[in-house]
Amino acid sequence: MRLFEVLLLLTPIPFLIWPVISKQKRPAYILALPLVSLLFLLLHLLIEGHRWQMIPAYGLTAVLGLYALRQWRRRDNQQSRSKSLLVVVLSALGGLLLVGITAVLPLALPVPRLAAPDGPYEIGTVTYYWVDDSRQEMFGPEPGGPRELMVQIWYPAEAVDGAEPIPWHDDIKTAGPALANTLDLPPFLLDHISLSRTHSVAGAPLAAGQPQYQLLIFSHGLGGVRMQNTFQVEELASRGYVVAAIDHTYGGAVTIFPDGRVALFDLATIEGDDTAEAGNRLIHGWAEDGRFVLDQLEQLNEQDPDGRFTNHLRLDQIGYFGHSTGGGTAFLFCQIDDRCGAGAALDGWLEPLVEEIAAQPIEKPFLFLKAEDWSTVENSAAIQAADQSGQTPGSVITLPGTAHYNFSDLPLLTPLTPQMGLTGPANGRETLAAINDYTLSFFNNNLVSVQK
């Protein structure tokens, strides 16, 4: 819970319990506490912003404030002698119970807070709209036309005085219901994510600490979004990496284009009649997205219209990583594109790539971080075969107590994600920290790059 949310709930408690701890009438400073809570409510609305989980707390704060104001005006705070001790105690306990009940929703669904990155750099971010005219769109309700992509880049940045970090998503009103649908949650449940802020500043100047920065590319999972691993891309950017994340159009929960058009997740056109063939087509299409994006980044490095990245990207050996289907994409990309120096899959889905794994063993360092509970037998076999075909034996690491969505920002949504069946029983924040440690160490050790 945020500061003023906590204050407006805790402030009236002495007012409620006073009749139990003292036979004297409430002194002025105790009587004023519900009115102070009203002030905190106003500050909360102005500074932090309202959210539906706090509605019961708003109501209780208003009722207690009006009651205290009435008592104040009457100057009649004397406890009635006709009330027994039992009535007084029950009244106080009832008031405390109401406070506790109003705290349940905001505690169960807090505003998600990303951990502060540990690296020495501030973080900047920019978003691009790129069109690949060489490929036709395969997915969506009306396939055809060029492939359109949204790509967001996080990078080491100079500090900008007074700059506000961007929200986790710039249009959660549109994206929230789409994400909720992907997770089989009620559409309204993610509204409050609009209040969640990152540690990234839009358009900040590139940090001057290094002449060039190592490039990484990230692919989300099926039904995900480009910012689904903000916990990870911000940490990497703070450590000196430039990270480009792709919205794979129609394969992500939602892609919002600059002109306002919205491309929603379209599983029907992705699956087709043959699930195995469809999965193979999907991952190959996403790998081509990655190759196109890398081409665009090479052009940006040659001449950035904004001057930010010109000659500052190290592109000879890039890193590629992804979650789920994005992990399979990373593996395929590193097979087919010589510009890949190392890759990583976060609970990656490699099942459609069995033929590629057998026909073209990967010869680049590759890290597999796996959940304890998700993978099919076929997918586990594919990962094992992929690991044995590479140069880095023993690079399959299973994180105890995790499930598929532990490898994304989702554990930050609520402490109840394990009970909701969305994550495993492992501590969510500790797991995210471990994922960051593994991926950072892996890329530091396997990409030839300037010192981090």
N, C-alpha and C positions, 0 to 999 in steps of 0.2 A: 504494500500500500504506500501511496505517496504521502508527503509530510502533512499537508493540510487535511487529507482524508483521515489520518491517524488522530490529528489534533481535534477535529470536530467530533470524533467519537469518544475520545478519552476525557475531554474537558468537562462534560456534564456529570461524570461519575461521582465526584465529591458531593455534588448537589443531590444526587439520588440517595446516597448512603448516609447523609448527614443525620436524618432522624433516628438512625440506628445507633450511631456512635455518640450522639449527644442529645440530652433532653432540652437543651436551649434552642431557641429559634435560630434559623439560619442567619448568620451574619451577612452583611452586605456583600462581602467578597465572594461568599459561597453562592448567594442568590444571583450574583452577576455572571456566574460561569456559563449557564445556558445562553446568555446573551453574547458572551465571548465566543461561544461555539457558533453562533450565527455569523459573527464576524469571520471566523475561520471558513465557514461555508462560502461566504462571499469571495474571500481570497482564493479559495479552492476553485470556484467557478471561473474567476478572472484569470488566474495564473496557470492552474493545472488543467482546467477543462472538465466539463461534466461527463459522466458515463452512466449507462443504465444500471450497472451493478450497485451504484451508490444511491439509487432512488429511495429504498427504505431508510437509509441513513439521513437523506434530505428531509424526509417526512418526520422522523423522530426528532431531528434537530429543530425543525420548525415548531412542532408541538411543545417541546420542552421550553423553547424560547418564549413562546406566547404565554405559557403557564407562568414562567418566572417573571415575565413582564407584568402579568396580572397581579401576582403576589407583591411585586415591587410597588406597584401603584397603590395597592391597598395597605401597604406597610403592615401586613398581617401575616407574619411568618410563624406565629406561635403554634406549636403542635397541639392539636385538639386533645384535651384531657380525656375525652370520651373514647379515643382510639386506644385499643389495647396494644401491648408490645407486639403481639403476634400480627396484628393488622399492619403495624408500621414495618415490621421485618418483611412481611410478604410483599408489601408495596415496593420496598426498596429492591428486593430480589426480583420482582417483576420488571422494574425499570432496568436493572442490570441485564436481565435476560433479553429484554428488547434491544439493548445496546449490542449484546452478543449476537443476536439474530441478524441485526443490520450489518454486522461486520462479516458475516459468512460469505456473501457473494463477492465483495471486493477482495477478500482473502483468497477465495477459491479461484477467482479470475482477476488477478492483479494486472496492471499495465505491464506488459513484458519489458524487462530491463536487460539490455545486453551488457555483458561484463566489459569493463574498460580494457582496451588492448594494452599489452605489456611492452610493446616496442617503443623505440625512441622517436618515431615519426608521428606527426599529426596525419590525418587522413583526409584526402579530397576525393570527390567523385564526380563523374560526368556520364551522361547517357547519350547514346547515338542511335539513330534510325538508319539502317543500311539495307539496301535492296540488291539481291543477287539476280541480275538479269539473265544469267547463264543457266538458271535452273527454274523449272516450273513448280509451283506449289502442288504437292501431292495430296495434302490433307485439307480438312475443312469441308463445310457444306457445299462449296462450289470450287473444287480444285481447278488449277490453272492460274495463269498470270505469274509474275515473278515471285520468288521467295523473299518475303519481307521479315526482317529481324530487328528486335530491340536488344541492344547490348549496353550494359553498364560497366564502367571501369572504376575501380578503387585504386588509389595510388598514394605513395608517400607525399605529404604536402607541407608547405610552410603554414605556420599558424596565422590565422586571420582574426584580428581583434574584433570582438563583438559579433562574430558570425555564429548563426544558429545551425546546429546539426540538422540534417534532413530527417524526415520521418522514415520509419521502416519501409513504408510503401507510400508513394505519392498520391494514390487514388484508392484508398481502402474501401471507399463507398462502392466502387465497382468491383474491386478485387476480392473484398471480404466474402461476399456470398459465393463467388466461384471457388475460393479456397475452402470454405466450409463445405461446399458440395463435394469436393475431392476427398475430404476427410470424413464425410457422412455426419456432419454436425449441423445444427440449426443455423440458418443464414445469419441471424442477428448475433451469434455468439462471438464473432470476431470483430465487431464494430469498434471496440475500444483499442484495437491495435493502431488506430489512427493517432492515438496519443503517445505511442511508443517512438522514442527518438533514437537515432543511431549516434555514432561518434564521427560521422563523415560530413564534411562541409562541401556543398555544391560549388564546383568551379574554382576551388582553392588553387593557388600556384603550386606547381610541382616543387618538391623539396630540392634544395641545391646540394644536398649531402653527398650525392654520387653523380658521376658523369652519365652513367647508364643504370637502368634498373631492370632486373630480371622479370620476364613476363610469364604469367600463368593464365590459363583459361579454365573456366568452370562451367560445367553443364549440370543443370538441375535434374531431378527425377521426373518420372512420368506424372503429370498433374501438379508439378511444382512450379516455382517461379524463380527468376534470376537472383532474387535477394533472399532465398530460403536459407542460405548459409552465411548470413551476414556476420554471425559470430566468428566465422572462420576467415572470410575475405578481409574483414577489418583487421584481424590479428596479423594476417600475412602482409597487408599493406603497411601496417605500423612497423613491420620488421624489414621493410625495404623492397617488397615485391609490388609490381603492378599486376592487378588481377582483373581480367575481363570476364564477365558472366553473361551468358546468352539466355534470352527467352526463346526457347524452341517453339515457334508459333504452332498452335493447335495441339502441341504435345504438352504444353504447360497449362496450368489452371486458367490463366488469362494473360493475354498480351494486349497492351493498350498502345496504340500508335499515336503519333503527335497530332494527327488530324481528328482524334477522338474515336476512330474506329476501334472496335473491340473484337479480338479473336479468342473465343472460349475453347477450352479443352474439348476435343471432339474424338472420343474413343471409338465411336462407330466407324469413322473413316480410317482410323489407324488400325483397328483389329482386322477388318475384312473377313474373308471366309476362312483363311488359313492362318491360325494364330502364330505358328512358328515362322511362316514366311513374312507375316506382318511385322513381327518383332525384329526380324532381320532387316527388313526394309526401313523400319523406324530408326534403328541404331545407325545404319549406313547413311540415312538422310541427316541425322544429327551430326555425324562425323564430318559430312560435307559442310554443314553449317559452321563447324569449327574451323575447317580449312578456309572457308570464305572469310570468316571473321579474322583469321590470322593474316590473310591477304590484305584486308582492310587496315589492320594494325601496322603492317609493313608500309603501306602508303602513308598512314598517319605519322609514322616514324620518319619518313622521307620529307613530308611537308604537312605539318599540322596547321590548319587555317588559324587556330588560336595560339599557335606557337608553343603549346604546353609540352607536347611529347616529341617534337622534332629532334631527332638524333639522340633521344634519351631512353630508347627501349632496346634492351638486349634480346635479339630475336633469333640468334643462331641455334640455340638449344632451349626451347621453351618447355614449361611444364604444363600438363593437362590433368585435371582431376574432376570428378563428378560423383553424384549420389545416385544410386539405383541404376536406372536406365542411363543416366549421365555417366556412371562409372563404367558401364559397358561401352559407351561412346568414347570415353578416355582411352580404354584399352584398344579399341579399333583404331582410333586416331593415331596412337603411338605405333601401330603396326604399319599404317599406310602413308604416314607423313614423316619424312626424314627430319623435319624441323623439331619434332618432339624429342626432348632429351630424357624425360622421365615422366611417369604418370602415376596416378593413384585413384583407386575406386573406393568409395565409401559405401559399404554394403552394396556393391555393384551387382547389376543384373547382366551376366554374361551368357546366359543360356542360349540366346539366338546365335552366338558366335562360335559354336563348337567347330564348324568346318574351318573357319579362319584360324582358330587356335591350332588345329591339327596341320593345316596346310602351310601356315606361315608363323612359326614360333616367334614370339616377341624377343628381341635382343636388346631391350632397354630396361633400365631399372623400373620396377613397378611395385607399388605398395597396395595390398588389399587389407582394408580394415573391415571386419565383418561383425554383424550383430550375432548375438548368441541365439536369437529366435527370429527367424524370418525365412531364410533361404530354402528353396526346394532341393531335393536330392540332386536333380539334374544341374541346378545352378551351382551347388557346392562342388559337384564333379567338374564343372567347367572351370571354376576358380582354381581348383587343385591342379587341373591340367595346365592352365595358364601359368600358374606359379612355377611348375616344373619345367615349362618351356623357356623360362627367362634366365637372366643373368643373376638374379638376386634370390636364391633359394631361401626359404624361411621367411618370406616377406608377407605371409598371410597371418594377420593378427586378429584374434577374436576378442572383443571387449565384453567381459562378463556382465550379465544382467541387462543387456541392451536388446532393443528391437529396432525395426527398420527406421523409424522416424527419430531415433536418438541421434542420428547423424545429420540433423538439421536444426534450425532454430526452434522447432516445435516444443521441446521440453521447457522452454521459457514461457510458454503460453499459460500454463497453470501447474501448480504442484500436483494436480490430480491426473496428469496424463497417464501414469501407470494404471490407475484405477479405471480410466476411460478406455484402456486397451490401446492407447496410441503409442506408448513407449514401454520399455522394460522397467524393472524395479530399480535399476541402478540410479544413483543420484544424477539428475540431469545436468546440472552445472559442472559437476566433477567430470562427467563423461565428455562434455564439450571441451573442457580444458585438456583432457587427455588426447582427444582427436587433434586439437591444435598442436600439442607437443609432438605427436607422431608425424603429422604432415609437415610441420616446419622443419623438424630434424631431417626428414626424408629429403625434402627439396634442397635444404642447405647442403646436404652431403652428396647429392647426385646431380646437381646442375652446376656446370662450370660457370661461375658468376663472380662478380666483385664481392668483396667481403660484406657480410650482413652486419 
